[in-house]
Amino acid sequence: MGKRIAAGILFSLVFSFNYAQEIAPFGKFLKDSVMVGEEVQYSLSVKYPLDWQLVFPDSTFNFEPFEYYSKSYFPTRTDSTHAFDSAVYTVASFEVDLVQKLQLPVYLLNGNDSTIILANPDSVFLKELVTMMPDSLKFKENVTYQAVEYAFNYPYLMIGLGILLVLLIGTYFLFGNSIRKKIKLYRMRKAYEKFSMEFERGIIRIKQSETNAELIEQILVTWKKYMEKLEDRPFTKYTSKEILKVGFEKELKTVLQTIDRAIYGAIDDDEMHKNFEALEDFTLERYQHKIKEVKHG
């Protein structure tokens, strides 16, 4: 058994040697020297009989001390008896040895087996960027202020926005009703102050022209517009009779009837301004009533 194994090994060696005598793969770096990490091209070519089948190394081959990057393969050229194949490999080394050596094989296929035939070894030299180190290093001091751009911390921003959102939601549920009341009271106060100033100016103008029907109607419309917002009812579309029917007959019957006579009946009243002062007093009472409703609602 041992004799047969030894004979098989000897036969393989002789077989490989005979093939190696017939072909000579040629490998060569396309540059003499490189820097650490710099890409360099390595050319591998071989001429062999037409009836042979050869395979070049691929990315699975161990290219140490180099790292494989890519491979460019050229179409096979043939003559009457031989074929010629070539490829260019791109590799790089991160070792610091001054001489970097590479020797690639080609594979001769024999049925289900293959024979390795090595090309000649070739070397490339490492360029040294620092050729001599001083015994001691001298550092140059530089205390000049250098502005540095700070990267924006987006995770902190998102966390801050999340906390703010939680606080806002919590505040809404805890104090939302109170806040809404304060906002509504503020708006009601501003609206009443605006109306009061405009209505007061209207009363002054009426005092100067008690029988001006057009002016009287204009000031009455101002009052209706404010009451429409305060009471949430269409006062601007109501007639005086309709206003009285909604529940204000006791307070406004005489006032509105007198104003209507001045507008539509051309009946003069030298004290027309007193009717609008009565409207002003009524409006103040309704405003105060609505304020209490909001506060205690």
C-alpha positions as a Markdown table, in Angstrom:
| # | Residue | x | y | z |
|---|---|---|---|---|
| 1 | Met | 0.0 | 0.0 | 0.0 |
| 2 | Gly | 2.7 | 2.5 | 1.0 |
| 3 | Lys | 4.7 | 1.6 | -2.1 |
| 4 | Arg | 1.7 | 2.4 | -4.3 |
| 5 | Ile | 1.2 | 5.8 | -2.7 |
| 6 | Ala | 4.9 | 6.7 | -3.0 |
| 7 | Ala | 4.8 | 5.6 | -6.7 |
| 8 | Gly | 1.7 | 7.8 | -7.3 |
| 9 | Ile | 3.4 | 10.8 | -5.7 |
| 10 | Leu | 6.5 | 10.2 | -7.8 |
| 11 | Phe | 4.4 | 9.9 | -11.0 |
| 12 | Ser | 2.7 | 13.2 | -10.3 |
| 13 | Leu | 6.0 | 14.9 | -9.7 |
| 14 | Val | 7.4 | 13.5 | -12.9 |
| 15 | Phe | 4.1 | 14.4 | -14.8 |
| 16 | Ser | 4.2 | 18.0 | -13.5 |
| 17 | Phe | 7.9 | 18.3 | -14.3 |
| 18 | Asn | 7.4 | 17.1 | -17.8 |
| 19 | Tyr | 4.6 | 19.6 | -18.4 |
| 20 | Ala | 6.6 | 22.4 | -16.8 |
| 21 | Gln | 9.4 | 21.6 | -19.3 |
| 22 | Glu | 6.9 | 22.2 | -22.2 |
| 23 | Ile | 5.4 | 25.5 | -20.9 |
| 24 | Ala | 6.9 | 28.4 | -18.9 |
| 25 | Pro | 4.3 | 30.8 | -17.4 |
| 26 | Phe | 5.8 | 34.3 | -17.1 |
| 27 | Gly | 4.8 | 36.7 | -14.3 |
| 28 | Lys | 6.0 | 40.3 | -14.0 |
| 29 | Phe | 5.1 | 43.5 | -12.1 |
| 30 | Leu | 4.5 | 46.4 | -14.5 |
| 31 | Lys | 6.2 | 48.8 | -12.0 |
| 32 | Asp | 9.5 | 48.5 | -10.2 |
| 33 | Ser | 8.5 | 50.2 | -7.0 |
| 34 | Val | 5.3 | 51.2 | -5.1 |
| 35 | Met | 4.2 | 52.8 | -1.9 |
| 36 | Val | 2.4 | 51.1 | 0.9 |
| 37 | Gly | -1.3 | 50.6 | -0.1 |
| 38 | Glu | -0.6 | 51.8 | -3.7 |
| 39 | Glu | -2.2 | 49.6 | -6.4 |
| 40 | Val | 0.2 | 47.9 | -8.8 |
| 41 | Gln | -0.4 | 45.7 | -11.9 |
| 42 | Tyr | 1.0 | 42.2 | -12.2 |
| 43 | Ser | 1.0 | 40.5 | -15.7 |
| 44 | Leu | 0.8 | 36.7 | -16.1 |
| 45 | Ser | 1.1 | 35.1 | -19.5 |
| 46 | Val | 1.6 | 31.6 | -20.8 |
| 47 | Lys | 2.0 | 29.8 | -24.2 |
| 48 | Tyr | 0.8 | 26.1 | -24.3 |
| 49 | Pro | -0.2 | 23.4 | -26.8 |
| 50 | Leu | -3.6 | 23.8 | -28.4 |
| 51 | Asp | -5.0 | 20.5 | -26.9 |
| 52 | Trp | -4.3 | 21.6 | -23.3 |
| 53 | Gln | -6.8 | 23.3 | -21.0 |
| 54 | Leu | -5.3 | 26.0 | -18.6 |
| 55 | Val | -6.9 | 28.1 | -15.9 |
| 56 | Phe | -5.5 | 31.2 | -14.3 |
| 57 | Pro | -5.9 | 32.1 | -10.6 |
| 58 | Asp | -9.0 | 34.0 | -9.6 |
| 59 | Ser | -10.0 | 36.1 | -6.6 |
| 60 | Thr | -10.1 | 33.0 | -4.3 |
| 61 | Phe | -6.3 | 32.6 | -4.7 |
| 62 | Asn | -4.1 | 33.7 | -1.8 |
| 63 | Phe | -2.0 | 36.6 | -3.2 |
| 64 | Glu | 0.0 | 37.2 | 0.1 |
| 65 | Pro | 1.7 | 39.5 | 0.8 |
| 66 | Phe | -0.6 | 41.4 | -1.6 |
| 67 | Glu | -4.4 | 41.9 | -1.5 |
| 68 | Tyr | -6.3 | 41.2 | -4.7 |
| 69 | Tyr | -8.4 | 44.0 | -6.2 |
| 70 | Ser | -9.3 | 43.0 | -9.8 |
| 71 | Lys | -8.3 | 41.0 | -12.9 |
| 72 | Ser | -8.3 | 41.8 | -16.6 |
| 73 | Tyr | -8.3 | 38.8 | -18.9 |
| 74 | Phe | -7.4 | 39.0 | -22.6 |
| 75 | Pro | -8.8 | 36.8 | -25.4 |
| 76 | Thr | -6.8 | 33.7 | -26.2 |
| 77 | Arg | -4.6 | 33.9 | -29.3 |
| 78 | Thr | -3.7 | 30.8 | -31.3 |
| 79 | Asp | -1.5 | 29.6 | -34.1 |
| 80 | Ser | -1.3 | 26.2 | -35.8 |
| 81 | Thr | 0.1 | 24.4 | -32.7 |
| 82 | His | -0.1 | 26.7 | -29.6 |
| 83 | Ala | -2.3 | 29.0 | -27.7 |
| 84 | Phe | -1.3 | 32.1 | -25.8 |
| 85 | Asp | -3.3 | 33.5 | -22.7 |
| 86 | Ser | -2.6 | 36.5 | -20.6 |
| 87 | Ala | -4.1 | 38.4 | -17.7 |
| 88 | Val | -3.3 | 41.5 | -15.7 |
| 89 | Tyr | -4.0 | 41.5 | -11.9 |
| 90 | Thr | -4.4 | 44.6 | -9.8 |
| 91 | Val | -3.0 | 44.1 | -6.3 |
| 92 | Ala | -1.7 | 46.2 | -3.4 |
| 93 | Ser | 0.4 | 45.5 | -0.3 |
| 94 | Phe | 0.2 | 46.9 | 3.2 |
| 95 | Glu | 3.3 | 45.2 | 4.4 |
| 96 | Val | 6.4 | 47.2 | 5.2 |
| 97 | Asp | 9.1 | 44.8 | 3.8 |
| 98 | Leu | 11.4 | 46.6 | 1.4 |
| 99 | Val | 11.0 | 43.8 | -1.2 |
| 100 | Gln | 7.6 | 42.3 | -2.0 |
| 101 | Lys | 7.6 | 39.0 | -4.0 |
| 102 | Leu | 4.7 | 37.4 | -5.9 |
| 103 | Gln | 4.7 | 34.0 | -7.8 |
| 104 | Leu | 1.4 | 33.0 | -9.4 |
| 105 | Pro | 0.6 | 29.5 | -10.8 |
| 106 | Val | -1.5 | 28.3 | -13.8 |
| 107 | Tyr | -3.6 | 25.2 | -13.5 |
| 108 | Leu | -3.5 | 22.4 | -16.1 |
| 109 | Leu | -6.8 | 20.5 | -16.1 |
| 110 | Asn | -6.5 | 16.7 | -16.4 |
| 111 | Gly | -10.1 | 15.4 | -16.3 |
| 112 | Asn | -11.2 | 15.8 | -12.7 |
| 113 | Asp | -7.7 | 16.8 | -11.5 |
| 114 | Ser | -5.4 | 19.6 | -12.1 |
| 115 | Thr | -1.6 | 20.2 | -12.2 |
| 116 | Ile | -0.1 | 23.4 | -10.8 |
| 117 | Ile | 2.6 | 25.0 | -12.9 |
| 118 | Leu | 4.3 | 28.0 | -11.2 |
| 119 | Ala | 5.4 | 31.1 | -13.1 |
| 120 | Asn | 8.7 | 32.7 | -12.3 |
| 121 | Pro | 8.8 | 34.8 | -9.1 |
| 122 | Asp | 9.0 | 38.6 | -9.5 |
| 123 | Ser | 9.5 | 41.4 | -7.0 |
| 124 | Val | 8.6 | 45.0 | -6.5 |
| 125 | Phe | 10.4 | 47.5 | -4.2 |
| 126 | Leu | 8.7 | 49.5 | -1.5 |
| 127 | Lys | 9.2 | 53.3 | -1.6 |
| 128 | Glu | 10.1 | 54.7 | 1.8 |
| 129 | Leu | 8.5 | 58.0 | 2.6 |
| 130 | Val | 10.7 | 58.5 | 5.7 |
| 131 | Thr | 14.2 | 57.4 | 5.0 |
| 132 | Met | 15.8 | 58.5 | 8.3 |
| 133 | Met | 14.4 | 59.1 | 11.8 |
| 134 | Pro | 16.1 | 61.8 | 14.0 |
| 135 | Asp | 17.3 | 60.9 | 17.5 |
| 136 | Ser | 14.8 | 63.3 | 19.0 |
| 137 | Leu | 11.7 | 65.1 | 17.7 |
| 138 | Lys | 11.3 | 68.8 | 18.1 |
| 139 | Phe | 7.7 | 70.0 | 18.3 |
| 140 | Lys | 6.7 | 73.5 | 17.2 |
| 141 | Glu | 4.3 | 75.2 | 19.5 |
| 142 | Asn | 1.3 | 76.9 | 18.0 |
| 143 | Val | -1.1 | 78.5 | 20.4 |
| 144 | Thr | -3.1 | 80.4 | 17.8 |
| 145 | Tyr | -6.8 | 79.9 | 18.1 |
| 146 | Gln | -8.3 | 77.7 | 15.4 |
| 147 | Ala | -12.0 | 77.8 | 14.9 |
| 148 | Val | -13.5 | 74.4 | 14.8 |
| 149 | Glu | -16.9 | 73.5 | 13.3 |
| 150 | Tyr | -19.0 | 71.6 | 15.6 |
| 151 | Ala | -21.2 | 68.8 | 14.2 |
| 152 | Phe | -24.9 | 69.3 | 15.0 |
| 153 | Asn | -26.1 | 66.6 | 17.4 |
| 154 | Tyr | -29.3 | 65.4 | 15.8 |
| 155 | Pro | -30.0 | 62.6 | 18.3 |
| 156 | Tyr | -30.0 | 65.2 | 21.1 |
| 157 | Leu | -32.4 | 67.4 | 19.0 |
| 158 | Met | -34.8 | 64.5 | 18.5 |
| 159 | Ile | -34.7 | 63.7 | 22.2 |
| 160 | Gly | -35.3 | 67.3 | 23.1 |
| 161 | Leu | -38.2 | 67.5 | 20.7 |
| 162 | Gly | -39.7 | 64.3 | 22.1 |
| 163 | Ile | -39.5 | 65.7 | 25.7 |
| 164 | Leu | -41.0 | 69.0 | 24.6 |
| 165 | Leu | -43.9 | 67.1 | 22.9 |
| 166 | Val | -44.5 | 65.0 | 26.0 |
| 167 | Leu | -44.6 | 68.2 | 28.1 |
| 168 | Leu | -47.0 | 69.9 | 25.7 |
| 169 | Ile | -49.3 | 66.9 | 25.7 |
| 170 | Gly | -49.2 | 66.7 | 29.5 |
| 171 | Thr | -49.8 | 70.4 | 29.9 |
| 172 | Tyr | -52.7 | 70.2 | 27.5 |
| 173 | Phe | -54.4 | 67.4 | 29.5 |
| 174 | Leu | -53.6 | 69.0 | 32.9 |
| 175 | Phe | -54.3 | 72.7 | 32.1 |
| 176 | Gly | -55.9 | 72.6 | 28.7 |
| 177 | Asn | -59.3 | 73.6 | 29.9 |
| 178 | Ser | -57.9 | 76.5 | 31.9 |
| 179 | Ile | -55.7 | 77.7 | 29.1 |
| 180 | Arg | -58.6 | 77.6 | 26.6 |
| 181 | Lys | -60.7 | 79.7 | 29.0 |
| 182 | Lys | -58.0 | 82.3 | 29.4 |
| 183 | Ile | -57.6 | 82.5 | 25.6 |
| 184 | Lys | -61.3 | 82.9 | 25.1 |
| 185 | Leu | -61.6 | 85.5 | 27.9 |
| 186 | Tyr | -58.7 | 87.5 | 26.4 |
| 187 | Arg | -60.3 | 87.5 | 22.9 |
| 188 | Met | -63.7 | 88.5 | 24.4 |
| 189 | Arg | -62.1 | 91.4 | 26.3 |
| 190 | Lys | -60.2 | 92.6 | 23.2 |
| 191 | Ala | -63.4 | 92.4 | 21.1 |
| 192 | Tyr | -65.4 | 94.3 | 23.7 |
| 193 | Glu | -62.8 | 97.0 | 24.0 |
| 194 | Lys | -62.7 | 97.5 | 20.2 |
| 195 | Phe | -66.5 | 97.6 | 20.1 |
| 196 | Ser | -66.8 | 100.0 | 23.0 |
| 197 | Met | -64.4 | 102.5 | 21.5 |
| 198 | Glu | -66.1 | 102.4 | 18.1 |
| 199 | Phe | -69.6 | 102.6 | 19.7 |
| 200 | Glu | -68.7 | 105.5 | 22.0 |
| 201 | Arg | -67.4 | 107.5 | 19.0 |
| 202 | Gly | -70.8 | 106.8 | 17.3 |
| 203 | Ile | -72.7 | 108.1 | 20.2 |
| 204 | Ile | -70.7 | 111.3 | 20.1 |
| 205 | Arg | -71.5 | 111.7 | 16.5 |
| 206 | Ile | -75.2 | 111.1 | 17.1 |
| 207 | Lys | -75.2 | 113.8 | 19.8 |
| 208 | Gln | -74.0 | 116.2 | 17.1 |
| 209 | Ser | -76.7 | 115.1 | 14.7 |
| 210 | Glu | -79.6 | 113.5 | 16.6 |
| 211 | Thr | -81.9 | 113.3 | 13.5 |
| 212 | Asn | -79.5 | 111.8 | 11.0 |
| 213 | Ala | -81.2 | 108.6 | 10.0 |
| 214 | Glu | -78.3 | 107.2 | 8.0 |
| 215 | Leu | -75.9 | 107.7 | 10.9 |
| 216 | Ile | -78.3 | 106.1 | 13.3 |
| 217 | Glu | -78.7 | 103.1 | 11.1 |
| 218 | Gln | -74.9 | 102.8 | 10.7 |
| 219 | Ile | -74.3 | 102.8 | 14.5 |
| 220 | Leu | -77.1 | 100.3 | 15.0 |
| 221 | Val | -75.3 | 97.9 | 12.5 |
| 222 | Thr | -72.1 | 98.3 | 14.5 |
| 223 | Trp | -74.0 | 97.1 | 17.6 |
| 224 | Lys | -75.6 | 94.2 | 15.8 |
| 225 | Lys | -72.2 | 92.9 | 14.5 |
| 226 | Tyr | -70.8 | 92.9 | 18.0 |
| 227 | Met | -73.8 | 91.2 | 19.5 |
| 228 | Glu | -73.7 | 88.6 | 16.7 |
| 229 | Lys | -70.3 | 87.5 | 17.9 |
| 230 | Leu | -71.1 | 87.8 | 21.6 |
| 231 | Glu | -74.3 | 85.9 | 21.6 |
| 232 | Asp | -73.5 | 83.6 | 18.6 |
| 233 | Arg | -76.8 | 84.5 | 16.9 |
| 234 | Pro | -77.4 | 86.2 | 13.5 |
| 235 | Phe | -78.2 | 89.6 | 14.9 |
| 236 | Thr | -77.2 | 91.3 | 11.6 |
| 237 | Lys | -80.0 | 89.4 | 9.8 |
| 238 | Tyr | -82.6 | 90.0 | 12.6 |
| 239 | Thr | -85.1 | 92.8 | 12.5 |
| 240 | Ser | -85.9 | 94.6 | 15.7 |
| 241 | Lys | -89.0 | 92.4 | 16.3 |
| 242 | Glu | -86.9 | 89.2 | 15.9 |
| 243 | Ile | -84.3 | 90.5 | 18.3 |
| 244 | Leu | -87.0 | 91.1 | 20.9 |
| 245 | Lys | -88.4 | 87.6 | 20.4 |
| 246 | Val | -85.1 | 85.9 | 21.3 |
| 247 | Gly | -85.5 | 87.1 | 24.9 |
| 248 | Phe | -84.6 | 90.7 | 25.1 |
| 249 | Glu | -88.0 | 92.3 | 24.8 |
| 250 | Lys | -88.0 | 93.7 | 28.4 |
| 251 | Glu | -84.6 | 95.4 | 28.0 |
| 252 | Leu | -84.8 | 96.6 | 24.4 |
| 253 | Lys | -88.4 | 97.0 | 23.3 |
| 254 | Thr | -88.6 | 100.8 | 23.8 |
| 255 | Val | -85.1 | 101.4 | 22.7 |
| 256 | Leu | -85.3 | 99.5 | 19.4 |
| 257 | Gln | -88.8 | 100.8 | 18.6 |
| 258 | Thr | -87.6 | 104.4 | 19.0 |
| 259 | Ile | -84.5 | 103.8 | 16.8 |
| 260 | Asp | -86.7 | 102.1 | 14.1 |
| 261 | Arg | -89.1 | 105.1 | 14.1 |
| 262 | Ala | -86.1 | 107.5 | 13.5 |
| 263 | Ile | -84.7 | 105.3 | 10.7 |
| 264 | Tyr | -87.8 | 104.2 | 8.8 |
| 265 | Gly | -90.5 | 106.7 | 10.0 |
| 266 | Ala | -88.4 | 109.9 | 9.8 |
| 267 | Ile | -89.6 | 110.8 | 13.3 |
| 268 | Asp | -87.1 | 113.1 | 15.0 |
| 269 | Asp | -85.9 | 112.6 | 18.5 |
| 270 | Asp | -83.6 | 115.3 | 20.0 |
| 271 | Glu | -82.4 | 112.8 | 22.6 |
| 272 | Met | -81.6 | 109.8 | 20.3 |
| 273 | His | -78.2 | 109.4 | 21.8 |
| 274 | Lys | -79.8 | 108.2 | 25.1 |
| 275 | Asn | -81.3 | 105.2 | 23.3 |
| 276 | Phe | -77.8 | 104.2 | 22.1 |
| 277 | Glu | -76.4 | 104.8 | 25.6 |
| 278 | Ala | -79.1 | 102.4 | 26.8 |
| 279 | Leu | -77.9 | 99.9 | 24.2 |
| 280 | Glu | -74.3 | 100.4 | 25.4 |
| 281 | Asp | -75.4 | 99.6 | 29.0 |
| 282 | Phe | -77.3 | 96.5 | 27.9 |
| 283 | Thr | -74.3 | 95.3 | 25.9 |
| 284 | Leu | -72.0 | 95.7 | 28.9 |
| 285 | Glu | -74.3 | 93.6 | 31.0 |
| 286 | Arg | -74.4 | 90.9 | 28.3 |
| 287 | Tyr | -70.6 | 91.0 | 28.1 |
| 288 | Gln | -70.2 | 90.6 | 31.8 |
| 289 | His | -72.8 | 87.8 | 31.8 |
| 290 | Lys | -70.9 | 85.9 | 29.1 |
| 291 | Ile | -67.6 | 86.4 | 31.0 |
| 292 | Lys | -69.1 | 84.7 | 34.1 |
| 293 | Glu | -70.4 | 81.8 | 31.9 |
| 294 | Val | -66.9 | 81.2 | 30.5 |
| 295 | Lys | -65.2 | 81.4 | 33.9 |
| 296 | His | -67.6 | 79.0 | 35.6 |
| 297 | Gly | -68.4 | 76.8 | 32.5 |
